[in-house]
Amino acid sequence: MGPAPRRRPSGFTLIELLVVIAIIAILAGMLFPVFAQSREAARKTGCLSNAKQLITAVNMYAQDNDETLPHQHFDLLSIVGASWMYELDPYIRNGGVWKCPSDPNPQNTWDGTTTDTSVSYGYNFMFLNSTSLAAIAKPSETIALMDSAGTDQEFG
């Protein structure tokens, strides 16, 4: 009889484990940027959905107010007036609509008062303030809502 055959130990060697861990790390490194892009795409979709809901609220407001768009009134010397957000509030069911998911400013959440302007969107009150829908010369080329800092800092 010859020498007994050598029995191979069961399990993985250290080299095999390190190779598998390295492959997993490389794959994770390739996938993390894709996950970040997917997350930002979802935020953009949420922001677009919020803007659509706000425009729908503007249209409902106009239908209920003789085809007139919301009024934004503010006085730089005093805090008197009503914000367009306050006028649209009855048409908005979710307070989260006022904040874009991509907005880094945590203070841009409207509190429901007439003087608060902290939202992620801006209303084109320079051209659309209390304007009749029929008076808008080029409605398809007129911007109604846009991204905005939303704080009083730009006016104060």
LOMAR-782662 format. One record per residue (C-alpha): residue in three letters; x, y, z. Coordinates in Angstrom, 1 decimal, decimal comma, padded with zeros to 4 digits, always signed. Last residue first. Example, Ala and Ser with C-alpha at 12.3 -4.5 7.8 and 13.67 -1.06 7.14 Angstrom:
lumnu residuo: SER&east: +013,7&north: -001,1&up: +007,1
lumnu residuo: ALA&east: +012,3&north: -004,5&up: +007,8
***
This chain:
lumnu residuo: GLY&east: -035,0&north: +092,4&up: +003,3
lumnu residuo: PHE&east: -036,5&north: +091,3&up: +000,0
lumnu residuo: GLU&east: -034,1&north: +088,4&up: -000,9
lumnu residuo: GLN&east: -033,8&north: +087,4&up: +002,7
lumnu residuo: ASP&east: -037,6&north: +086,9&up: +003,0
lumnu residuo: THR&east: -037,2&north: +083,3&up: +002,1
lumnu residuo: GLY&east: -038,4&north: +081,3&up: -000,8
lumnu residuo: ALA&east: -035,0&north: +080,6&up: -002,4
lumnu residuo: SER&east: -037,1&north: +079,9&up: -005,6
lumnu residuo: ASP&east: -037,6&north: +077,3&up: -008,2
lumnu residuo: MET&east: -040,3&north: +078,5&up: -010,7
lumnu residuo: LEU&east: -044,0&north: +079,0&up: -011,0
lumnu residuo: ALA&east: -046,1&north: +080,9&up: -013,5
lumnu residuo: ILE&east: -043,8&north: +081,2&up: -016,5
lumnu residuo: THR&east: -045,4&north: +082,7&up: -019,5
lumnu residuo: GLU&east: -044,7&north: +081,2&up: -023,0
lumnu residuo: SER&east: -047,8&north: +079,0&up: -023,2
lumnu residuo: PRO&east: -049,9&north: +081,9&up: -021,9
lumnu residuo: LYS&east: -048,8&north: +084,4&up: -024,5
lumnu residuo: ALA&east: -050,9&north: +087,5&up: -024,1
lumnu residuo: ILE&east: -052,2&north: +086,9&up: -020,6
lumnu residuo: ALA&east: -055,2&north: +089,2&up: -020,3
lumnu residuo: ALA&east: -057,8&north: +086,4&up: -020,7
lumnu residuo: LEU&east: -056,5&north: +084,6&up: -017,6
lumnu residuo: SER&east: -057,2&north: +087,8&up: -015,6
lumnu residuo: THR&east: -054,3&north: +089,1&up: -013,7
lumnu residuo: SER&east: -054,3&north: +089,4&up: -009,9
lumnu residuo: ASN&east: -050,5&north: +089,3&up: -009,9
lumnu residuo: LEU&east: -049,4&north: +087,5&up: -013,1
lumnu residuo: PHE&east: -046,6&north: +089,6&up: -014,4
lumnu residuo: MET&east: -044,5&north: +090,6&up: -011,4
lumnu residuo: PHE&east: -046,3&north: +087,9&up: -009,3
lumnu residuo: ASN&east: -044,5&north: +085,1&up: -011,1
lumnu residuo: TYR&east: -044,9&north: +082,7&up: -008,1
lumnu residuo: GLY&east: -041,8&north: +081,2&up: -006,5
lumnu residuo: TYR&east: -041,2&north: +077,7&up: -005,3
lumnu residuo: SER&east: -039,2&north: +076,1&up: -002,5
lumnu residuo: VAL&east: -041,3&north: +077,7&up: +000,2
lumnu residuo: SER&east: -040,5&north: +080,2&up: +003,0
lumnu residuo: THR&east: -042,8&north: +083,1&up: +002,3
lumnu residuo: ASP&east: -044,5&north: +083,4&up: +005,7
lumnu residuo: THR&east: -046,6&north: +086,6&up: +006,1
lumnu residuo: THR&east: -050,1&north: +085,2&up: +005,6
lumnu residuo: THR&east: -049,5&north: +082,2&up: +007,9
lumnu residuo: GLY&east: -049,6&north: +078,6&up: +006,8
lumnu residuo: ASP&east: -046,2&north: +077,5&up: +008,1
lumnu residuo: TRP&east: -044,5&north: +077,1&up: +004,7
lumnu residuo: THR&east: -041,6&north: +074,8&up: +004,8
lumnu residuo: ASN&east: -038,4&north: +076,2&up: +003,4
lumnu residuo: GLN&east: -036,5&north: +076,2&up: +006,7
lumnu residuo: PRO&east: -034,7&north: +072,9&up: +005,9
lumnu residuo: ASN&east: -032,8&north: +074,7&up: +003,0
lumnu residuo: PRO&east: -031,3&north: +071,9&up: +000,8
lumnu residuo: ASP&east: -034,2&north: +071,9&up: -001,7
lumnu residuo: SER&east: -034,0&north: +068,6&up: -003,6
lumnu residuo: PRO&east: -037,3&north: +067,3&up: -002,1
lumnu residuo: CYS&east: -039,1&north: +070,5&up: -003,1
lumnu residuo: LYS&east: -041,1&north: +072,0&up: -000,3
lumnu residuo: TRP&east: -044,5&north: +073,6&up: -000,7
lumnu residuo: VAL&east: -046,2&north: +070,3&up: -001,6
lumnu residuo: GLY&east: -045,3&north: +068,9&up: +001,8
lumnu residuo: GLY&east: -048,3&north: +070,8&up: +003,2
lumnu residuo: ASN&east: -050,6&north: +068,3&up: +001,6
lumnu residuo: ARG&east: -054,3&north: +069,0&up: +000,8
lumnu residuo: ILE&east: -053,6&north: +072,2&up: -001,3
lumnu residuo: TYR&east: -056,7&north: +074,0&up: -002,7
lumnu residuo: PRO&east: -057,5&north: +075,8&up: +000,5
lumnu residuo: ASP&east: -053,9&north: +076,9&up: +000,8
lumnu residuo: LEU&east: -053,8&north: +078,7&up: -002,6
lumnu residuo: GLU&east: -054,6&north: +082,2&up: -001,2
lumnu residuo: TYR&east: -052,1&north: +081,7&up: +001,7
lumnu residuo: MET&east: -049,4&north: +080,6&up: -000,8
lumnu residuo: TRP&east: -050,0&north: +083,7&up: -002,8
lumnu residuo: SER&east: -049,0&north: +085,7&up: +000,2
lumnu residuo: ALA&east: -051,2&north: +088,2&up: +002,0
lumnu residuo: GLY&east: -050,2&north: +091,6&up: +003,1
lumnu residuo: VAL&east: -048,6&north: +093,6&up: +005,8
lumnu residuo: ILE&east: -045,1&north: +093,0&up: +007,1
lumnu residuo: SER&east: -044,0&north: +096,6&up: +007,0
lumnu residuo: LEU&east: -041,7&north: +098,7&up: +005,0
lumnu residuo: LEU&east: -041,2&north: +096,2&up: +002,1
lumnu residuo: ASP&east: -045,0&north: +096,0&up: +001,6
lumnu residuo: PHE&east: -046,2&north: +092,7&up: +000,3
lumnu residuo: HIS&east: -049,1&north: +091,7&up: -001,9
lumnu residuo: GLN&east: -049,3&north: +088,5&up: -004,0
lumnu residuo: HIS&east: -052,7&north: +088,1&up: -005,6
lumnu residuo: PRO&east: -053,8&north: +084,8&up: -007,1
lumnu residuo: LEU&east: -054,9&north: +084,6&up: -010,8
lumnu residuo: THR&east: -058,3&north: +085,9&up: -011,9
lumnu residuo: GLU&east: -060,7&north: +083,7&up: -014,0
lumnu residuo: ASP&east: -063,7&north: +084,9&up: -011,9
lumnu residuo: ASN&east: -062,3&north: +083,8&up: -008,6
lumnu residuo: ASP&east: -063,3&north: +080,1&up: -008,3
lumnu residuo: GLN&east: -061,9&north: +079,2&up: -011,7
lumnu residuo: ALA&east: -058,7&north: +081,1&up: -011,0
lumnu residuo: TYR&east: -058,2&north: +079,3&up: -007,6
lumnu residuo: MET&east: -058,7&north: +076,0&up: -009,4
lumnu residuo: ASN&east: -056,0&north: +077,0&up: -012,0
lumnu residuo: VAL&east: -053,6&north: +078,1&up: -009,3
lumnu residuo: ALA&east: -054,2&north: +074,8&up: -007,4
lumnu residuo: THR&east: -053,5&north: +072,8&up: -010,5
lumnu residuo: ILE&east: -050,3&north: +074,8&up: -010,9
lumnu residuo: LEU&east: -049,4&north: +073,9&up: -007,3
lumnu residuo: GLN&east: -050,1&north: +070,2&up: -007,9
lumnu residuo: LYS&east: -047,9&north: +070,3&up: -011,1
lumnu residuo: ALA&east: -045,1&north: +072,0&up: -009,1
lumnu residuo: ASN&east: -045,3&north: +069,3&up: -006,4
lumnu residuo: SER&east: -045,1&north: +066,6&up: -009,1
lumnu residuo: LEU&east: -042,1&north: +068,2&up: -010,7
lumnu residuo: CYS&east: -040,4&north: +068,4&up: -007,3
lumnu residuo: GLY&east: -041,2&north: +064,7&up: -006,6
lumnu residuo: THR&east: -039,8&north: +063,8&up: -010,1
lumnu residuo: LYS&east: -036,7&north: +065,7&up: -009,4
lumnu residuo: ARG&east: -036,3&north: +063,9&up: -006,0
lumnu residuo: ALA&east: -036,7&north: +060,6&up: -007,8
lumnu residuo: ALA&east: -034,0&north: +061,5&up: -010,3
lumnu residuo: GLU&east: -031,7&north: +062,5&up: -007,4
lumnu residuo: ARG&east: -032,2&north: +059,1&up: -005,8
lumnu residuo: SER&east: -031,5&north: +057,3&up: -009,1
lumnu residuo: GLN&east: -028,3&north: +059,3&up: -009,6
lumnu residuo: ALA&east: -027,2&north: +058,4&up: -006,1
lumnu residuo: PHE&east: -027,9&north: +054,7&up: -006,7
lumnu residuo: VAL&east: -026,0&north: +054,8&up: -010,0
lumnu residuo: PRO&east: -023,1&north: +056,4&up: -008,2
lumnu residuo: PHE&east: -023,2&north: +053,6&up: -005,6
lumnu residuo: LEU&east: -023,2&north: +050,8&up: -008,2
lumnu residuo: MET&east: -019,6&north: +051,0&up: -009,6
lumnu residuo: GLY&east: -018,1&north: +051,1&up: -006,1
lumnu residuo: ALA&east: -020,4&north: +048,3&up: -005,0
lumnu residuo: LEU&east: -019,1&north: +046,1&up: -007,9
lumnu residuo: ILE&east: -015,5&north: +046,9&up: -007,0
lumnu residuo: ALA&east: -016,1&north: +046,1&up: -003,3
lumnu residuo: ILE&east: -017,8&north: +042,8&up: -004,1
lumnu residuo: ILE&east: -014,9&north: +041,8&up: -006,3
lumnu residuo: ALA&east: -012,4&north: +042,7&up: -003,6
lumnu residuo: ILE&east: -014,4&north: +040,7&up: -001,0
lumnu residuo: VAL&east: -014,4&north: +037,6&up: -003,3
lumnu residuo: VAL&east: -010,7&north: +037,9&up: -003,9
lumnu residuo: LEU&east: -010,0&north: +038,3&up: -000,2
lumnu residuo: LEU&east: -012,1&north: +035,2&up: +000,6
lumnu residuo: GLU&east: -010,2&north: +033,1&up: -002,0
lumnu residuo: ILE&east: -006,8&north: +034,3&up: -000,7
lumnu residuo: LEU&east: -007,8&north: +033,4&up: +002,9
lumnu residuo: THR&east: -008,6&north: +029,9&up: +001,9
lumnu residuo: PHE&east: -012,2&north: +028,7&up: +001,7
lumnu residuo: GLY&east: -013,7&north: +025,7&up: +003,5
lumnu residuo: SER&east: -013,2&north: +021,9&up: +003,4
lumnu residuo: PRO&east: -009,6&north: +020,6&up: +003,9
lumnu residuo: ARG&east: -008,3&north: +018,5&up: +001,1
lumnu residuo: ARG&east: -007,5&north: +015,0&up: +002,2
lumnu residuo: ARG&east: -004,2&north: +013,7&up: +001,2
lumnu residuo: PRO&east: -004,2&north: +010,1&up: -000,2
lumnu residuo: ALA&east: -002,7&north: +007,6&up: +002,1
lumnu residuo: PRO&east: +000,8&north: +006,6&up: +001,1
lumnu residuo: GLY&east: +001,2&north: +003,4&up: -000,8
lumnu residuo: MET&east: +000,0&north: +000,0&up: +000,0
***
